[in-house]
């Protein structure tokens, strides 16, 4: 066992001093001498020698004081934890090819039974995710230990059109490592930025029990920051509105996005950002999905809404914004990003194949 602040154990010297002072005081108790002519009277009047019980309160007080000092020093004990936690991704084809009956009753139902049987025997501490693929590969359930959620998602699987086996493999890899990569990046950024206390400037220490940094001077605790942000897919039926941010590479367009202001709801953020960046009034948004976004510590929440009219870029963040037909999309973000995911969901809804990844 060790302690987080060994210097605080020096206070035990004070506890020892208190004990020594008590013993010296007891040894120097004054003795009173009285003259009695009758020894029987002395035996009756003089008090009996006190026993050990009179020292019990002082002893208990000293022990309690010593325990408080040790607790104040922050005792810690090493705990062995696995270096990494395994993640298993179930990738299930839900294309029309799965209605074949070469496996009874058909391929999809057989795959469901196999997946449910697997969930019954997989160790409970392992993360399991579900990826389905037809026209596009979709992370249906991110890696989790919630077996009931996974079983419900497997049971509800239905046939769709088209097949994309390669995309399912890449989506499985993304689902398995994206969470870990985002967490590592966000924790490293937070740890570096909070080496000193934001209140008094004292160097902080890591808390061994949780993700926190603690100031030894004023006891202020800082935790990893998560900044909510939104991204929204805007359509008007068969067209989608995409915008070019001044920080994007040339020719790349994406969905409108922005950070949530203090005291603002997500829905209000969506409508405000659309109005500010492209000058349109949009319908009430509908939530779609979310993704950790470590640039440096955001949580991106995806929405969908509809609007009409000609967009007017704000000229500050957005330098260009246009309506695009699904068959004539510009360069859009690569697969694995939430922007691409919500765009591909719309393309799948209207029956248009997703374009291949380009350079961004």
One Martini backbone bead per residue (centre of mass of N, CA, C, O) as a GRO file, in nm:
protein
  360
    1UNK     BB    1   0.100   0.033   0.017
    2UNK     BB    2   0.005   0.374  -0.047
    3UNK     BB    3   0.041   0.732  -0.089
    4UNK     BB    4  -0.034   1.050  -0.221
    5UNK     BB    5   0.074   1.204   0.067
    6UNK     BB    6   0.344   1.156   0.263
    7UNK     BB    7   0.372   1.426   0.430
    8UNK     BB    8   0.115   1.380   0.611
    9UNK     BB    9   0.250   1.162   0.802
   10UNK     BB   10   0.392   1.368   0.995
   11UNK     BB   11   0.141   1.396   1.189
   12UNK     BB   12   0.217   1.145   1.368
   13UNK     BB   13   0.407   1.298   1.556
   14UNK     BB   14   0.182   1.440   1.709
   15UNK     BB   15   0.050   1.188   1.822
   16UNK     BB   16   0.297   1.094   1.983
   17UNK     BB   17   0.314   1.350   2.158
   18UNK     BB   18   0.044   1.310   2.299
   19UNK     BB   19   0.110   1.039   2.432
   20UNK     BB   20   0.359   1.131   2.592
   21UNK     BB   21   0.218   1.353   2.755
   22UNK     BB   22   0.024   1.166   2.900
   23UNK     BB   23   0.234   0.983   3.044
   24UNK     BB   24   0.378   1.208   3.200
   25UNK     BB   25   0.133   1.305   3.355
   26UNK     BB   26   0.079   1.034   3.504
   27UNK     BB   27   0.367   1.015   3.644
   28UNK     BB   28   0.320   1.325   3.787
   29UNK     BB   29   0.141   1.272   4.001
   30UNK     BB   30   0.024   1.378   4.285
   31UNK     BB   31   0.114   1.317   4.627
   32UNK     BB   32  -0.073   1.258   4.911
   33UNK     BB   33  -0.028   1.327   5.267
   34UNK     BB   34  -0.164   1.166   5.556
   35UNK     BB   35  -0.279   1.171   5.895
   36UNK     BB   36  -0.327   0.863   6.067
   37UNK     BB   37  -0.425   0.668   6.354
   38UNK     BB   38  -0.604   0.482   6.164
   39UNK     BB   39  -0.576   0.225   5.941
   40UNK     BB   40  -0.872   0.163   5.886
   41UNK     BB   41  -0.940   0.450   5.793
   42UNK     BB   42  -0.754   0.457   5.546
   43UNK     BB   43  -0.894   0.224   5.389
   44UNK     BB   44  -1.166   0.388   5.370
   45UNK     BB   45  -1.075   0.674   5.251
   46UNK     BB   46  -0.886   0.579   5.052
   47UNK     BB   47  -0.837   0.534   4.736
   48UNK     BB   48  -0.820   0.329   4.492
   49UNK     BB   49  -0.641   0.201   4.252
   50UNK     BB   50  -0.642   0.266   3.942
   51UNK     BB   51  -0.711   0.131   3.646
   52UNK     BB   52  -0.692   0.075   3.296
   53UNK     BB   53  -0.968   0.213   3.215
   54UNK     BB   54  -0.872   0.518   3.234
   55UNK     BB   55  -0.701   0.484   2.945
   56UNK     BB   56  -0.904   0.421   2.715
   57UNK     BB   57  -0.993   0.699   2.592
   58UNK     BB   58  -0.705   0.789   2.515
   59UNK     BB   59  -0.639   0.549   2.330
   60UNK     BB   60  -0.874   0.584   2.126
   61UNK     BB   61  -0.802   0.871   2.044
   62UNK     BB   62  -0.520   0.806   1.926
   63UNK     BB   63  -0.614   0.607   1.709
   64UNK     BB   64  -0.810   0.797   1.561
   65UNK     BB   65  -0.595   1.009   1.491
   66UNK     BB   66  -0.415   0.821   1.321
   67UNK     BB   67  -0.633   0.742   1.109
   68UNK     BB   68  -0.685   1.028   1.005
   69UNK     BB   69  -0.401   1.077   0.895
   70UNK     BB   70  -0.395   0.842   0.694
   71UNK     BB   71  -0.646   0.932   0.533
   72UNK     BB   72  -0.529   1.213   0.455
   73UNK     BB   73  -0.289   1.079   0.277
   74UNK     BB   74  -0.410   0.865   0.079
   75UNK     BB   75  -0.465   0.562   0.045
   76UNK     BB   76  -0.324   0.300  -0.166
   77UNK     BB   77  -0.393   0.032  -0.404
   78UNK     BB   78  -0.310  -0.201  -0.614
   79UNK     BB   79  -0.473  -0.282  -0.933
   80UNK     BB   80  -0.552  -0.530  -1.144
   81UNK     BB   81  -0.574  -0.466  -1.492
   82UNK     BB   82  -0.654  -0.471  -1.800
   83UNK     BB   83  -0.513  -0.339  -2.075
   84UNK     BB   84  -0.754  -0.470  -2.241
   85UNK     BB   85  -1.076  -0.477  -2.402
   86UNK     BB   86  -1.274  -0.670  -2.554
   87UNK     BB   87  -1.417  -0.668  -2.895
   88UNK     BB   88  -1.728  -0.758  -3.048
   89UNK     BB   89  -1.840  -0.798  -3.391
   90UNK     BB   90  -2.151  -0.808  -3.548
   91UNK     BB   91  -2.195  -0.909  -3.891
   92UNK     BB   92  -2.500  -0.852  -4.079
   93UNK     BB   93  -2.676  -0.960  -4.341
   94UNK     BB   94  -2.975  -0.772  -4.499
   95UNK     BB   95  -3.010  -0.868  -4.765
   96UNK     BB   96  -3.184  -1.042  -5.010
   97UNK     BB   97  -2.994  -1.295  -4.988
   98UNK     BB   98  -3.122  -1.378  -4.692
   99UNK     BB   99  -3.392  -1.533  -4.825
  100UNK     BB  100  -3.265  -1.783  -4.849
  101UNK     BB  101  -3.331  -2.161  -4.809
  102UNK     BB  102  -3.058  -2.327  -4.752
  103UNK     BB  103  -3.142  -2.219  -4.467
  104UNK     BB  104  -3.326  -2.288  -4.208
  105UNK     BB  105  -3.567  -2.102  -4.315
  106UNK     BB  106  -3.340  -1.875  -4.341
  107UNK     BB  107  -3.067  -1.683  -4.332
  108UNK     BB  108  -3.162  -1.464  -4.133
  109UNK     BB  109  -3.279  -1.645  -3.909
  110UNK     BB  110  -3.017  -1.802  -3.865
  111UNK     BB  111  -2.851  -1.555  -3.783
  112UNK     BB  112  -3.017  -1.481  -3.537
  113UNK     BB  113  -2.979  -1.742  -3.377
  114UNK     BB  114  -2.670  -1.730  -3.369
  115UNK     BB  115  -2.650  -1.456  -3.225
  116UNK     BB  116  -2.814  -1.530  -2.969
  117UNK     BB  117  -2.632  -1.765  -2.884
  118UNK     BB  118  -2.377  -1.595  -2.852
  119UNK     BB  119  -2.490  -1.400  -2.628
  120UNK     BB  120  -2.516  -1.635  -2.412
  121UNK     BB  121  -2.180  -1.711  -2.408
  122UNK     BB  122  -2.060  -1.453  -2.379
  123UNK     BB  123  -1.883  -1.270  -2.192
  124UNK     BB  124  -2.003  -1.007  -1.994
  125UNK     BB  125  -1.733  -0.814  -2.015
  126UNK     BB  126  -1.785  -0.791  -2.310
  127UNK     BB  127  -1.793  -0.620  -2.595
  128UNK     BB  128  -2.083  -0.569  -2.812
  129UNK     BB  129  -2.153  -0.536  -3.158
  130UNK     BB  130  -2.367  -0.404  -3.435
  131UNK     BB  131  -2.358  -0.486  -3.787
  132UNK     BB  132  -2.519  -0.372  -4.080
  133UNK     BB  133  -2.580  -0.482  -4.433
  134UNK     BB  134  -2.634  -0.334  -4.763
  135UNK     BB  135  -2.607  -0.053  -4.901
  136UNK     BB  136  -2.503  -0.003  -4.608
  137UNK     BB  137  -2.311   0.042  -4.330
  138UNK     BB  138  -2.431  -0.016  -3.988
  139UNK     BB  139  -2.429   0.096  -3.659
  140UNK     BB  140  -2.666  -0.030  -3.461
  141UNK     BB  141  -2.466  -0.123  -3.214
  142UNK     BB  142  -2.266  -0.028  -3.002
  143UNK     BB  143  -2.041  -0.110  -2.790
  144UNK     BB  144  -2.159  -0.346  -2.536
  145UNK     BB  145  -2.305  -0.508  -2.229
  146UNK     BB  146  -2.601  -0.502  -2.342
  147UNK     BB  147  -2.778  -0.779  -2.417
  148UNK     BB  148  -3.073  -0.686  -2.452
  149UNK     BB  149  -3.022  -0.477  -2.673
  150UNK     BB  150  -2.900  -0.674  -2.877
  151UNK     BB  151  -3.134  -0.879  -2.894
  152UNK     BB  152  -3.344  -0.677  -2.997
  153UNK     BB  153  -3.193  -0.595  -3.256
  154UNK     BB  154  -3.180  -0.876  -3.384
  155UNK     BB  155  -3.489  -0.938  -3.388
  156UNK     BB  156  -3.548  -0.667  -3.582
  157UNK     BB  157  -3.440  -0.768  -3.830
  158UNK     BB  158  -3.439  -0.672  -4.181
  159UNK     BB  159  -3.483  -0.658  -4.499
  160UNK     BB  160  -3.285  -0.537  -4.770
  161UNK     BB  161  -3.102  -0.361  -5.004
  162UNK     BB  162  -2.829  -0.467  -5.101
  163UNK     BB  163  -2.457  -0.493  -5.094
  164UNK     BB  164  -2.169  -0.440  -4.839
  165UNK     BB  165  -1.909  -0.601  -4.725
  166UNK     BB  166  -1.671  -0.406  -4.701
  167UNK     BB  167  -1.819  -0.196  -4.522
  168UNK     BB  168  -1.863  -0.387  -4.280
  169UNK     BB  169  -1.569  -0.416  -4.204
  170UNK     BB  170  -1.509  -0.115  -4.155
  171UNK     BB  171  -1.734  -0.071  -3.945
  172UNK     BB  172  -1.629  -0.275  -3.740
  173UNK     BB  173  -1.359  -0.135  -3.691
  174UNK     BB  174  -1.472   0.137  -3.604
  175UNK     BB  175  -1.646   0.035  -3.364
  176UNK     BB  176  -1.400  -0.095  -3.202
  177UNK     BB  177  -1.190   0.181  -3.207
  178UNK     BB  178  -1.322   0.463  -3.179
  179UNK     BB  179  -1.382   0.480  -2.878
  180UNK     BB  180  -1.088   0.446  -2.780
  181UNK     BB  181  -0.962   0.681  -2.939
  182UNK     BB  182  -1.136   0.909  -2.826
  183UNK     BB  183  -1.074   0.868  -2.528
  184UNK     BB  184  -0.769   0.903  -2.544
  185UNK     BB  185  -0.765   1.188  -2.667
  186UNK     BB  186  -0.939   1.335  -2.451
  187UNK     BB  187  -0.769   1.261  -2.201
  188UNK     BB  188  -0.499   1.378  -2.295
  189UNK     BB  189  -0.595   1.669  -2.330
  190UNK     BB  190  -0.699   1.714  -2.042
  191UNK     BB  191  -0.439   1.642  -1.886
  192UNK     BB  192  -0.263   1.869  -2.012
  193UNK     BB  193  -0.466   2.122  -1.944
  194UNK     BB  194  -0.466   2.018  -1.606
  195UNK     BB  195  -0.182   2.059  -1.444
  196UNK     BB  196  -0.328   2.317  -1.336
  197UNK     BB  197  -0.492   2.514  -1.140
  198UNK     BB  198  -0.767   2.732  -1.208
  199UNK     BB  199  -0.750   2.894  -0.924
  200UNK     BB  200  -0.418   2.880  -0.802
  201UNK     BB  201  -0.180   2.714  -0.983
  202UNK     BB  202  -0.144   2.439  -0.880
  203UNK     BB  203  -0.028   2.144  -0.904
  204UNK     BB  204  -0.169   1.858  -1.007
  205UNK     BB  205  -0.341   1.547  -0.936
  206UNK     BB  206  -0.412   1.230  -0.975
  207UNK     BB  207  -0.682   1.028  -0.947
  208UNK     BB  208  -0.692   0.684  -0.867
  209UNK     BB  209  -1.028   0.641  -0.892
  210UNK     BB  210  -1.051   0.868  -1.124
  211UNK     BB  211  -1.126   1.103  -1.373
  212UNK     BB  212  -0.906   1.319  -1.213
  213UNK     BB  213  -0.803   1.641  -1.088
  214UNK     BB  214  -0.613   1.754  -0.799
  215UNK     BB  215  -0.582   2.002  -0.563
  216UNK     BB  216  -0.370   2.030  -0.282
  217UNK     BB  217  -0.462   2.323  -0.188
  218UNK     BB  218  -0.801   2.363  -0.272
  219UNK     BB  219  -0.950   2.087  -0.386
  220UNK     BB  220  -0.983   2.107  -0.678
  221UNK     BB  221  -1.187   1.955  -0.935
  222UNK     BB  222  -1.118   1.795  -1.248
  223UNK     BB  223  -1.289   1.705  -1.545
  224UNK     BB  224  -1.373   1.582  -1.822
  225UNK     BB  225  -1.458   1.737  -2.113
  226UNK     BB  226  -1.789   1.798  -2.268
  227UNK     BB  227  -1.889   1.922  -2.589
  228UNK     BB  228  -2.172   2.007  -2.728
  229UNK     BB  229  -2.287   1.915  -3.058
  230UNK     BB  230  -2.414   1.982  -3.389
  231UNK     BB  231  -2.567   1.799  -3.671
  232UNK     BB  232  -2.730   1.869  -3.994
  233UNK     BB  233  -2.979   1.747  -4.208
  234UNK     BB  234  -3.082   1.906  -4.516
  235UNK     BB  235  -3.401   1.893  -4.675
  236UNK     BB  236  -3.642   1.892  -4.989
  237UNK     BB  237  -3.645   1.575  -5.056
  238UNK     BB  238  -3.429   1.542  -5.338
  239UNK     BB  239  -3.253   1.734  -5.156
  240UNK     BB  240  -2.933   1.862  -5.035
  241UNK     BB  241  -2.773   2.053  -4.788
  242UNK     BB  242  -2.446   2.189  -4.845
  243UNK     BB  243  -2.132   2.289  -4.688
  244UNK     BB  244  -1.852   2.522  -4.687
  245UNK     BB  245  -1.585   2.535  -4.494
  246UNK     BB  246  -1.299   2.721  -4.452
  247UNK     BB  247  -1.144   2.449  -4.328
  248UNK     BB  248  -1.179   2.306  -4.577
  249UNK     BB  249  -1.117   2.154  -4.836
  250UNK     BB  250  -1.136   2.181  -5.154
  251UNK     BB  251  -1.473   2.076  -5.242
  252UNK     BB  252  -1.583   2.032  -4.956
  253UNK     BB  253  -1.885   1.892  -4.818
  254UNK     BB  254  -2.134   1.948  -4.557
  255UNK     BB  255  -2.287   1.973  -4.275
  256UNK     BB  256  -2.437   2.149  -4.049
  257UNK     BB  257  -2.260   2.303  -3.767
  258UNK     BB  258  -2.248   2.326  -3.392
  259UNK     BB  259  -2.253   2.477  -3.090
  260UNK     BB  260  -2.361   2.485  -2.767
  261UNK     BB  261  -2.513   2.702  -2.578
  262UNK     BB  262  -2.572   2.833  -2.292
  263UNK     BB  263  -2.900   2.725  -2.215
  264UNK     BB  264  -2.933   2.540  -2.468
  265UNK     BB  265  -3.092   2.359  -2.684
  266UNK     BB  266  -3.058   2.145  -2.939
  267UNK     BB  267  -3.289   2.247  -3.117
  268UNK     BB  268  -3.206   2.546  -3.103
  269UNK     BB  269  -2.929   2.509  -3.228
  270UNK     BB  270  -3.013   2.412  -3.505
  271UNK     BB  271  -3.182   2.662  -3.590
  272UNK     BB  272  -2.962   2.875  -3.545
  273UNK     BB  273  -2.737   2.766  -3.732
  274UNK     BB  274  -2.898   2.776  -3.993
  275UNK     BB  275  -2.956   3.079  -3.987
  276UNK     BB  276  -2.656   3.181  -3.959
  277UNK     BB  277  -2.511   3.012  -4.204
  278UNK     BB  278  -2.777   2.997  -4.439
  279UNK     BB  279  -3.058   3.162  -4.390
  280UNK     BB  280  -3.269   2.944  -4.269
  281UNK     BB  281  -3.586   2.806  -4.215
  282UNK     BB  282  -3.668   2.537  -4.005
  283UNK     BB  283  -3.773   2.255  -3.901
  284UNK     BB  284  -3.818   2.047  -3.669
  285UNK     BB  285  -3.603   1.840  -3.537
  286UNK     BB  286  -3.442   1.508  -3.574
  287UNK     BB  287  -3.309   1.253  -3.419
  288UNK     BB  288  -3.033   1.012  -3.493
  289UNK     BB  289  -2.724   1.060  -3.377
  290UNK     BB  290  -2.389   0.978  -3.242
  291UNK     BB  291  -2.046   1.122  -3.170
  292UNK     BB  292  -1.739   1.119  -3.095
  293UNK     BB  293  -1.531   1.438  -3.093
  294UNK     BB  294  -1.175   1.487  -3.071
  295UNK     BB  295  -1.199   1.849  -3.118
  296UNK     BB  296  -1.115   1.775  -2.839
  297UNK     BB  297  -1.431   1.752  -2.666
  298UNK     BB  298  -1.677   1.617  -2.829
  299UNK     BB  299  -2.039   1.581  -2.888
  300UNK     BB  300  -2.203   1.455  -3.164
  301UNK     BB  301  -2.530   1.552  -3.279
  302UNK     BB  302  -2.771   1.414  -3.490
  303UNK     BB  303  -2.979   1.562  -3.747
  304UNK     BB  304  -3.310   1.629  -3.895
  305UNK     BB  305  -3.436   1.836  -4.170
  306UNK     BB  306  -3.632   2.097  -4.317
  307UNK     BB  307  -3.616   2.309  -4.619
  308UNK     BB  308  -3.629   2.631  -4.794
  309UNK     BB  309  -3.452   2.781  -5.030
  310UNK     BB  310  -3.187   3.004  -5.054
  311UNK     BB  311  -2.880   3.002  -4.961
  312UNK     BB  312  -2.683   3.210  -4.718
  313UNK     BB  313  -2.382   3.267  -4.653
  314UNK     BB  314  -2.195   3.419  -4.393
  315UNK     BB  315  -1.867   3.443  -4.468
  316UNK     BB  316  -1.711   3.307  -4.221
  317UNK     BB  317  -1.756   2.992  -4.211
  318UNK     BB  318  -1.936   3.007  -4.470
  319UNK     BB  319  -1.863   3.007  -4.830
  320UNK     BB  320  -2.067   2.763  -4.911
  321UNK     BB  321  -2.411   2.687  -5.038
  322UNK     BB  322  -2.606   2.395  -5.147
  323UNK     BB  323  -2.804   2.221  -5.364
  324UNK     BB  324  -2.829   1.858  -5.399
  325UNK     BB  325  -2.826   1.593  -5.581
  326UNK     BB  326  -2.784   1.256  -5.523
  327UNK     BB  327  -2.629   1.210  -5.815
  328UNK     BB  328  -2.456   1.510  -5.745
  329UNK     BB  329  -2.228   1.494  -5.544
  330UNK     BB  330  -1.988   1.601  -5.366
  331UNK     BB  331  -1.749   1.618  -5.163
  332UNK     BB  332  -1.750   1.400  -4.886
  333UNK     BB  333  -1.725   1.258  -4.614
  334UNK     BB  334  -1.613   0.991  -4.476
  335UNK     BB  335  -1.635   0.704  -4.352
  336UNK     BB  336  -1.716   0.727  -3.988
  337UNK     BB  337  -1.875   0.975  -3.998
  338UNK     BB  338  -2.157   1.142  -3.908
  339UNK     BB  339  -2.207   1.289  -4.170
  340UNK     BB  340  -2.206   1.039  -4.355
  341UNK     BB  341  -2.423   0.878  -4.208
  342UNK     BB  342  -2.668   1.080  -4.253
  343UNK     BB  343  -2.645   1.081  -4.558
  344UNK     BB  344  -2.672   0.770  -4.610
  345UNK     BB  345  -2.952   0.742  -4.486
  346UNK     BB  346  -3.091   0.912  -4.702
  347UNK     BB  347  -3.005   0.751  -4.950
  348UNK     BB  348  -3.142   0.488  -4.855
  349UNK     BB  349  -3.435   0.601  -4.842
  350UNK     BB  350  -3.423   0.688  -5.170
  351UNK     BB  351  -3.240   0.472  -5.337
  352UNK     BB  352  -2.927   0.568  -5.323
  353UNK     BB  353  -2.617   0.531  -5.375
  354UNK     BB  354  -2.323   0.547  -5.228
  355UNK     BB  355  -2.049   0.707  -5.252
  356UNK     BB  356  -1.733   0.707  -5.273
  357UNK     BB  357  -1.449   0.752  -5.143
  358UNK     BB  358  -1.217   0.992  -5.111
  359UNK     BB  359  -0.991   1.226  -4.956
  360UNK     BB  360  -1.204   1.299  -4.681
   0.00000   0.00000   0.00000
